[in-house]
Amino acid sequence: MAATEKAYRELEEVLGADYVSDQDFVRQAYSRNVDPALPDRWPDIVVRPGSTEEVSHIVRVANKYKIPMIPRGGGADLVGGSKPIVEGGIVIDLTRMNRIVELNEDVGNVVVECGITWGELIEFLHKRGYTTGVEGPGSGMSATIGGGLSNNTIGFGSTKYGPCSENCIGVEVVLPNPDGDVIVTGSGASQYVKRPFSRWGMGPDFTGLFLGDVGTMGIKTKAVLKIYPLPEYREGFTFTVPEDYEFVVKVTHALQRRCSWGVSDITLTPSAVVMLYSLTDVIKPWKDMLLMKPVMMVGIEADDERMFELASDIVHEEFAKPGVTELGPTLKEGNIAEWVGRKQGQWQYFHGVFGVLPGHFSCTTCHKVPLNQMPEVFRTSDEHTLQKLEEYSRAYVASVTAAVVYMMPRGECVIVGGMSGWNKPEMRETNLKLWKERLRFQVKYGGVHYWLGEVISQAIMEANAFPPKFTKFFKDVKRTLDPNFLLSPGKFHFYSAEEE
């Protein structure tokens, strides 16, 4: 009997027949992500555990028969993060583990299973007057907490609260070793702590080892997230601004210096993207207005009316400059920030972008740079695009440095951009080649990618981002946790314990 057959029977004994499958239509459904570059790769088995104990059992069986494992949340992924990289293996769909375990109002956190979506959690918290600050990625209606933490996700709210992983104070993790050991990090690691309340102390920050790991270090089953009172007052403002990236840097620094307590979001949509939106139906009010200039959106929030008015005054003082026009106050008058900030547009904002060009889909290149370097990044990236223009044209590829720039705390920003690849099987190899070239170029100008999956984690290694001693350290840590290298093999080009 083949190893996968034996593994299937042992998994079925514990999970039950309803939650283990090797049928073709199920395997095919888990064979790809939403991207135009990677081939379909079918797993051998798909499992849907309902508890941490079941995940631990799956890990033990996989190690027993040396079968690769791929953890998966909502599958809302553009970079090959939640599907097999090597053919076969066990895809572990964690979306049955979607319970809210505990709301700890007195210490300001919520304990959840990692298969719950951001949308489900935020709905639960809003009804009780709370928020997680940053409320997940643009795909938050289907993206899970585990996926967000695995990718160091940013989203609306991150200008004030940072990436979602900064708001995580501990995780429960099934280690990918032969025993499927379960550990808890943060203050919850202590057997004397009744309820988790802190990430720091009692040794190194082991929580961080499992954040941004793109499912390579362990399988997160529970997470403890900070919660904040839901602000009583929230508003968004939208401005057209001069074609001047230095202006964007200055106004962002000024707002964060004067009003970091009240400004929840600052974004820039470059003029080329605004013009594209104005010629399509992606943002209808902008089409009706035929906007052509860069657009900045600012969200503010406060619990006190006086502080809210002060935040509004500061924003308008900083934007009271030549060449700036405020749109609004209504959505119909172009104030998109009002929709994003008050009507849960944060989970819909990017949907239209993916379908702007018929038959195309995004090859994302989201990465962080210091805010002061943003003007130089745009100049360098535009030059690179011009150099590759003939090759892009032959491949029907459209490239944009940034669909939006998202401002973060402490002087950094996120360049949310990429390429639009023609979604045809015969174009995948070309799309992947051009995509990885773009990623390696960004790594070499100092871009720090966070949403890694298969494609970007490999491009980082191909660009030789890490010195040899760091790469050895990285792989040694991986080997300690996953001695058989069975969890997400292929990410970072890590395929086995022996291979260099």
C-alpha positions as CSV (number, residue, x, y, z in Angstrom):
1,M,0.0,0.0,0.0
2,A,1.4,3.4,-1.0
3,A,2.4,5.9,1.8
4,T,-0.3,8.4,0.8
5,E,-2.9,5.6,1.0
6,K,-1.8,4.6,4.5
7,A,-1.7,8.3,5.5
8,Y,-5.2,8.8,4.2
9,R,-6.6,6.0,6.3
10,E,-5.0,7.2,9.4
11,L,-6.2,10.7,8.9
12,E,-9.7,9.5,8.2
13,E,-9.8,7.6,11.4
14,V,-9.3,10.7,13.5
15,L,-10.9,13.5,11.4
16,G,-13.8,11.5,9.9
17,A,-14.7,10.8,6.3
18,D,-16.3,14.2,5.8
19,Y,-13.1,16.1,6.4
20,V,-10.5,14.2,4.5
21,S,-10.6,13.9,0.7
22,D,-8.5,12.7,-2.3
23,Q,-11.3,13.2,-4.9
24,D,-10.2,14.9,-8.0
25,F,-12.7,17.7,-7.9
26,V,-11.6,18.6,-4.3
27,R,-7.9,18.3,-5.1
28,Q,-8.3,20.5,-8.2
29,A,-10.1,23.2,-6.1
30,Y,-7.0,23.4,-3.9
31,S,-4.5,23.3,-6.7
32,R,-4.0,27.0,-7.4
33,N,-4.3,30.6,-6.0
34,V,-5.6,33.7,-7.7
35,D,-2.6,34.4,-9.9
36,P,-1.8,34.3,-13.6
37,A,1.8,33.0,-13.4
38,L,1.9,29.7,-11.4
39,P,0.8,26.3,-12.7
40,D,-1.9,24.2,-11.0
41,R,-0.3,21.8,-8.6
42,W,-2.6,19.2,-7.1
43,P,-2.2,18.0,-3.5
44,D,-2.6,14.3,-2.8
45,I,-5.0,14.8,0.1
46,V,-7.0,17.8,1.5
47,V,-7.9,17.8,5.2
48,R,-10.1,20.2,7.2
49,P,-9.3,19.8,10.9
50,G,-11.6,21.1,13.6
51,S,-9.2,21.4,16.5
52,T,-5.6,21.8,17.5
53,E,-5.4,18.2,18.5
54,E,-6.4,17.2,15.0
55,V,-3.8,19.4,13.4
56,S,-1.2,17.8,15.7
57,H,-2.4,14.4,14.5
58,I,-2.1,15.4,10.8
59,V,1.5,16.6,11.5
60,R,2.5,13.3,13.1
61,V,1.0,11.3,10.2
62,A,2.8,13.5,7.6
63,N,6.1,13.0,9.3
64,K,5.6,9.3,9.6
65,Y,5.1,9.0,5.9
66,K,7.4,11.9,4.9
67,I,4.5,13.8,3.1
68,P,4.7,17.6,2.6
69,M,2.2,19.8,4.4
70,I,0.7,23.1,3.2
71,P,-1.3,25.1,5.7
72,R,-4.1,27.2,4.1
73,G,-6.5,29.8,5.3
74,G,-9.0,31.6,3.0
75,G,-6.8,31.1,-0.1
76,A,-7.1,34.8,-0.8
77,D,-3.5,34.8,-2.1
78,L,-1.7,36.2,-5.1
79,V,1.8,34.8,-4.7
80,G,1.4,31.0,-4.3
81,G,1.3,31.0,-0.6
82,S,-1.5,28.5,0.1
83,K,-1.0,25.7,-2.5
84,P,1.6,23.1,-3.2
85,I,4.9,24.2,-4.6
86,V,6.2,20.7,-5.1
87,E,3.6,18.3,-6.5
88,G,1.4,16.4,-4.0
89,G,1.3,16.7,-0.3
90,I,-1.4,17.4,2.2
91,V,-3.2,20.8,2.1
92,I,-4.4,21.6,5.6
93,D,-7.5,23.9,5.3
94,L,-7.9,25.6,8.6
95,T,-11.2,27.4,8.0
96,R,-13.2,25.0,10.2
97,M,-11.2,26.4,13.1
98,N,-13.1,29.7,13.1
99,R,-14.2,30.1,16.7
100,I,-13.8,33.2,19.0
101,V,-12.4,31.6,22.1
102,E,-12.3,34.4,24.6
103,L,-12.9,38.2,24.7
104,N,-10.7,39.6,27.5
105,E,-12.0,43.2,27.9
106,D,-10.2,43.9,31.1
107,V,-6.8,43.2,29.6
108,G,-7.7,44.4,26.0
109,N,-7.4,41.3,23.8
110,V,-9.3,38.6,22.0
111,V,-8.3,35.0,21.6
112,V,-9.4,33.4,18.3
113,E,-8.8,30.4,16.2
114,C,-6.7,31.2,13.2
115,G,-9.2,30.0,10.6
116,I,-11.7,32.8,11.4
117,T,-11.9,35.5,8.8
118,W,-11.1,39.2,9.5
119,G,-14.7,40.0,8.5
120,E,-16.2,37.6,11.0
121,L,-14.0,38.8,13.8
122,I,-14.5,42.5,13.1
123,E,-18.3,42.1,12.9
124,F,-18.2,40.4,16.3
125,L,-16.0,43.1,17.8
126,H,-17.8,46.1,16.3
127,K,-21.1,44.9,17.9
128,R,-19.4,45.0,21.3
129,G,-17.7,48.4,20.7
130,Y,-14.2,47.2,19.8
131,T,-11.8,47.0,16.9
132,T,-8.4,45.4,16.2
133,G,-7.1,48.7,14.9
134,V,-5.8,47.4,11.5
135,E,-8.8,45.4,10.4
136,G,-7.0,43.0,8.0
137,P,-6.0,43.0,4.3
138,G,-8.1,44.1,1.3
139,S,-9.4,40.5,1.1
140,G,-10.6,40.6,4.7
141,M,-14.0,39.2,3.9
142,S,-12.4,35.8,3.1
143,A,-8.8,36.2,4.4
144,T,-8.2,34.5,7.8
145,I,-6.4,35.7,10.9
146,G,-3.8,33.0,10.4
147,G,-3.1,34.2,6.8
148,G,-2.8,37.8,7.9
149,L,-0.3,37.0,10.6
150,S,1.7,34.7,8.3
151,N,2.1,37.5,5.8
152,N,2.6,40.5,8.2
153,T,-0.5,42.0,6.6
154,I,-1.1,45.7,6.4
155,G,-4.5,47.3,5.7
156,F,-6.6,50.3,6.5
157,G,-5.8,51.4,10.0
158,S,-2.1,50.5,9.6
159,T,-1.0,54.2,9.5
160,K,-1.8,54.4,13.2
161,Y,-1.7,50.8,14.4
162,G,1.0,49.2,12.2
163,P,0.8,45.8,10.5
164,C,-1.5,43.2,12.0
165,S,1.4,41.3,13.5
166,E,2.3,44.2,15.7
167,N,-1.1,43.8,17.4
168,C,-0.5,40.1,18.1
169,I,0.6,39.2,21.6
170,G,0.8,35.5,21.3
171,V,0.0,32.4,19.3
172,E,-0.7,28.7,19.8
173,V,1.3,26.8,17.2
174,V,1.6,23.1,16.2
175,L,5.3,22.6,15.4
176,P,6.0,20.5,12.3
177,N,8.3,18.0,14.1
178,P,7.5,14.3,14.2
179,D,5.7,14.6,17.5
180,G,3.4,17.5,16.3
181,D,4.2,19.4,19.5
182,V,1.9,22.2,20.5
183,I,3.3,25.4,22.1
184,V,2.0,28.7,23.2
185,T,4.0,31.9,22.9
186,G,3.9,35.3,24.8
187,S,2.8,35.5,28.4
188,G,0.6,32.5,27.7
189,A,3.7,30.3,27.6
190,S,3.8,30.4,31.4
191,Q,1.7,27.7,33.1
192,Y,1.0,30.2,35.9
193,V,-0.6,32.8,33.6
194,K,-4.4,32.2,33.5
195,R,-5.1,34.5,30.6
196,P,-2.6,36.0,28.1
197,F,-1.9,39.7,28.4
198,S,1.6,40.5,27.1
199,R,3.9,39.5,24.2
200,W,7.1,40.6,25.9
201,G,9.1,39.2,28.8
202,M,10.2,35.8,30.1
203,G,12.8,35.4,27.3
204,P,13.1,36.1,23.5
205,D,10.1,37.1,21.4
206,F,9.2,33.6,20.1
207,T,5.9,34.9,18.9
208,G,7.7,36.8,16.1
209,L,9.2,33.6,14.8
210,F,5.8,32.6,13.6
211,L,4.7,36.0,12.2
212,G,5.6,36.7,8.6
213,D,6.9,33.1,8.3
214,V,4.4,32.4,5.4
215,G,3.6,29.0,7.0
216,T,7.1,27.7,7.1
217,M,7.9,27.5,10.9
218,G,4.7,26.1,12.3
219,I,0.9,25.9,11.9
220,K,-0.8,28.6,13.9
221,T,-4.1,27.4,15.5
222,K,-4.9,30.2,17.9
223,A,-3.9,33.9,18.1
224,V,-4.2,36.6,20.8
225,L,-4.9,40.0,19.3
226,K,-5.0,43.4,20.9
227,I,-8.4,45.2,20.9
228,Y,-9.1,48.9,21.1
229,P,-12.3,50.8,21.8
230,L,-14.1,51.5,18.6
231,P,-13.8,55.3,18.1
232,E,-17.1,57.1,18.3
233,Y,-16.0,59.7,15.7
234,R,-14.5,58.6,12.3
235,E,-14.2,60.5,9.0
236,G,-12.3,60.4,5.8
237,F,-11.1,63.2,3.6
238,T,-9.9,63.0,-0.1
239,F,-7.7,65.6,-1.8
240,T,-6.2,66.0,-5.2
241,V,-2.5,67.0,-4.8
242,P,0.4,68.3,-6.9
243,E,2.5,65.9,-9.0
244,D,5.2,66.1,-6.4
245,Y,6.3,63.2,-4.2
246,E,8.3,65.5,-1.9
247,F,5.0,67.2,-1.0
248,V,3.5,63.8,-0.1
249,V,6.5,63.0,2.1
250,K,6.3,66.4,3.9
251,V,2.5,66.4,4.5
252,T,2.7,62.8,5.8
253,H,5.6,63.6,8.2
254,A,3.6,66.7,9.4
255,L,0.4,64.8,10.0
256,Q,2.2,62.0,11.9
257,R,4.2,64.5,14.0
258,R,1.2,66.6,14.9
259,C,-1.6,64.1,15.0
260,S,-0.4,60.5,15.2
261,W,-3.1,59.9,17.8
262,G,-5.9,60.8,15.4
263,V,-4.8,60.0,11.9
264,S,-5.6,56.3,11.2
265,D,-4.9,56.3,7.4
266,I,-2.9,58.1,4.8
267,T,-2.7,56.9,1.3
268,L,-1.5,58.2,-2.1
269,T,-3.0,57.1,-5.5
270,P,-0.5,58.2,-8.2
271,S,-1.8,60.2,-11.2
272,A,-1.4,57.3,-13.7
273,V,-3.6,55.1,-11.6
274,V,-6.1,57.9,-11.0
275,M,-6.3,58.4,-14.8
276,L,-6.9,54.7,-15.3
277,Y,-9.7,54.8,-12.8
278,S,-11.2,57.8,-14.4
279,L,-11.3,56.0,-17.8
280,T,-13.0,52.9,-16.3
281,D,-15.8,52.1,-13.9
282,V,-13.5,51.2,-11.0
283,I,-14.3,54.4,-9.0
284,K,-17.3,55.9,-10.7
285,P,-17.3,59.3,-9.1
286,W,-13.8,59.8,-10.3
287,K,-14.8,58.8,-13.8
288,D,-17.6,61.3,-13.8
289,M,-15.2,64.0,-12.7
290,L,-12.4,62.8,-15.1
291,L,-9.7,63.2,-12.4
292,M,-6.1,63.3,-13.6
293,K,-4.1,64.4,-10.6
294,P,-2.7,62.3,-7.7
295,V,-5.1,61.7,-4.9
296,M,-4.4,61.5,-1.2
297,M,-6.9,60.0,1.3
298,V,-6.7,60.7,5.1
299,G,-8.8,58.9,7.7
300,I,-9.2,60.4,11.2
301,E,-10.7,59.0,14.4
302,A,-11.3,60.0,18.0
303,D,-13.4,59.2,21.0
304,D,-13.9,62.8,22.0
305,E,-15.6,65.4,19.8
306,R,-13.1,68.1,20.6
307,M,-10.2,65.9,19.7
308,F,-11.9,64.8,16.6
309,E,-12.4,68.5,15.5
310,L,-8.8,69.2,16.4
311,A,-7.7,66.3,14.1
312,S,-9.8,67.6,11.3
313,D,-8.4,71.1,11.7
314,I,-4.8,69.8,11.6
315,V,-5.5,67.8,8.4
316,H,-7.0,70.8,6.7
317,E,-4.2,73.1,7.8
318,E,-1.6,70.7,6.3
319,F,-3.5,70.4,3.0
320,A,-4.1,74.2,2.7
321,K,-1.4,74.4,0.1
322,P,-1.3,75.6,-3.6
323,G,-2.4,72.9,-6.0
324,V,-4.5,71.0,-3.5
325,T,-8.3,70.6,-3.9
326,E,-10.6,68.7,-1.5
327,L,-13.2,66.4,-2.9
328,G,-16.4,65.9,-1.2
329,P,-17.7,65.8,1.4
330,T,-19.9,63.0,-0.1
331,L,-18.9,59.9,-2.0
332,K,-20.7,61.1,-5.1
333,E,-18.4,64.2,-5.0
334,G,-15.3,62.0,-5.1
335,N,-14.6,61.5,-1.3
336,I,-13.6,57.9,-1.5
337,A,-12.0,58.1,1.9
338,E,-15.5,58.4,3.4
339,W,-16.5,55.1,1.8
340,V,-13.3,53.3,2.9
341,G,-13.4,54.6,6.4
342,R,-17.1,54.4,7.3
343,K,-18.7,51.9,5.0
344,Q,-16.2,49.0,5.2
345,G,-14.8,49.8,1.8
346,Q,-11.4,48.6,3.1
347,W,-12.4,45.1,2.1
348,Q,-13.7,46.1,-1.4
349,Y,-11.3,48.9,-2.4
350,F,-8.8,46.6,-4.3
351,H,-11.4,44.3,-5.9
352,G,-12.0,46.5,-9.0
353,V,-8.3,47.0,-9.6
354,F,-7.7,43.3,-10.4
355,G,-10.2,43.4,-13.3
356,V,-9.3,46.7,-14.9
357,L,-7.7,45.0,-17.9
358,P,-9.9,42.2,-19.3
359,G,-8.4,38.7,-19.0
360,H,-5.6,40.0,-16.8
361,F,-4.8,39.5,-13.1
362,S,-2.3,40.9,-10.6
363,C,1.3,39.8,-10.1
364,T,1.7,41.8,-6.9
365,T,5.0,43.3,-5.8
366,C,3.9,44.9,-2.5
367,H,7.0,46.1,-0.5
368,K,8.1,48.6,2.1
369,V,10.6,51.4,1.8
370,P,11.5,54.4,4.0
371,L,9.1,57.2,3.3
372,N,11.9,59.6,2.4
373,Q,13.1,57.2,-0.3
374,M,9.6,57.1,-2.0
375,P,10.4,59.8,-4.6
376,E,13.6,58.0,-5.7
377,V,11.8,54.6,-5.8
378,F,9.2,56.0,-8.2
379,R,12.0,57.5,-10.4
380,T,14.0,54.3,-10.4
381,S,11.0,52.0,-11.0
382,D,9.7,54.1,-13.8
383,E,13.1,53.9,-15.5
384,H,13.1,50.1,-15.1
385,T,9.6,49.9,-16.7
386,L,10.8,51.9,-19.7
387,Q,13.8,49.6,-20.1
388,K,11.5,46.6,-20.1
389,L,8.6,48.2,-22.1
390,E,9.2,46.3,-25.3
391,E,9.4,43.0,-23.5
392,Y,6.3,43.9,-21.5
393,S,4.4,44.8,-24.6
394,R,5.2,41.5,-26.3
395,A,3.9,39.6,-23.3
396,Y,0.8,41.8,-22.9
397,V,2.0,42.8,-19.5
398,A,1.1,46.1,-17.8
399,S,3.3,47.3,-15.0
400,V,2.6,50.0,-12.4
401,T,5.0,51.1,-9.6
402,A,2.2,51.6,-7.2
403,A,-1.6,51.3,-7.4
404,V,-1.5,53.0,-4.0
405,V,1.1,54.0,-1.5
406,Y,0.1,53.3,2.1
407,M,1.8,55.3,4.9
408,M,2.9,53.4,8.0
409,P,4.1,54.6,11.4
410,R,7.8,55.5,12.1
411,G,8.7,56.8,8.6
412,E,8.0,54.0,6.3
413,C,5.5,53.3,3.5
414,V,4.2,50.4,1.5
415,I,4.4,50.5,-2.3
416,V,1.3,48.5,-3.3
417,G,2.0,47.8,-6.9
418,G,2.8,45.1,-9.4
419,M,2.2,43.8,-12.9
420,S,-0.9,42.7,-14.7
421,G,-0.3,39.4,-16.4
422,W,-2.5,37.9,-19.1
423,N,-4.2,35.0,-17.4
424,K,-3.6,32.3,-20.0
425,P,-1.8,29.0,-19.4
426,E,0.6,29.6,-22.3
427,M,1.7,32.9,-20.7
428,R,2.4,31.7,-17.2
429,E,6.1,31.0,-17.8
430,T,6.7,34.5,-19.3
431,N,4.6,36.1,-16.6
432,L,6.6,34.4,-13.9
433,K,10.0,35.4,-15.5
434,L,9.0,39.1,-15.7
435,W,7.5,39.0,-12.3
436,K,10.5,37.6,-10.6
437,E,12.8,40.0,-12.5
438,R,10.8,42.9,-11.1
439,L,10.9,41.5,-7.6
440,R,14.7,41.0,-7.6
441,F,15.1,44.5,-8.9
442,Q,13.1,45.8,-5.9
443,V,15.0,43.7,-3.4
444,K,18.3,45.2,-4.8
445,Y,17.1,48.8,-4.3
446,G,16.3,48.0,-0.7
447,G,12.6,47.1,-0.9
448,V,11.4,44.9,2.0
449,H,8.6,42.5,0.8
450,Y,6.2,41.1,3.4
451,W,3.6,39.2,1.4
452,L,5.9,36.4,0.3
453,G,4.3,33.1,-0.6
454,E,6.2,31.0,-3.2
455,V,7.1,33.7,-5.7
456,I,8.4,36.5,-3.6
457,S,10.2,34.4,-1.0
458,Q,12.1,32.7,-3.8
459,A,12.9,36.0,-5.5
460,I,14.4,37.3,-2.2
461,M,16.8,34.3,-2.1
462,E,17.5,34.6,-5.9
463,A,18.6,38.2,-5.3
464,N,21.0,37.1,-2.6
465,A,19.4,39.4,-0.1
466,F,20.9,37.6,2.8
467,P,24.6,37.1,3.6
468,P,25.6,33.4,3.8
469,K,25.7,33.4,7.6
470,F,22.2,34.7,7.9
471,T,20.9,32.1,5.4
472,K,22.6,29.4,7.4
473,F,21.0,30.7,10.6
474,F,17.6,30.9,8.9
475,K,17.9,27.3,7.7
476,D,19.2,26.1,11.0
477,V,16.1,27.5,12.8
478,K,13.9,25.9,10.1
479,R,15.7,22.5,10.6
480,T,15.2,22.7,14.4
481,L,11.5,23.2,14.1
482,D,10.9,21.0,11.0
483,P,13.7,18.4,10.8
484,N,12.2,16.7,7.8
485,F,11.5,20.0,6.0
486,L,7.9,18.9,5.3
487,L,6.1,22.2,6.1
488,S,5.6,24.4,3.0
489,P,8.7,23.1,1.1
490,G,9.9,25.3,-1.7
491,K,9.3,28.7,0.0
492,F,12.6,30.5,0.3
493,H,13.9,27.7,-2.0
494,F,14.1,25.5,1.1
495,Y,13.4,22.0,-0.1
496,S,15.3,19.7,2.3
497,A,17.5,19.7,5.3
498,E,20.6,18.7,3.3
499,E,20.2,20.8,0.1
500,E,22.2,24.0,0.0
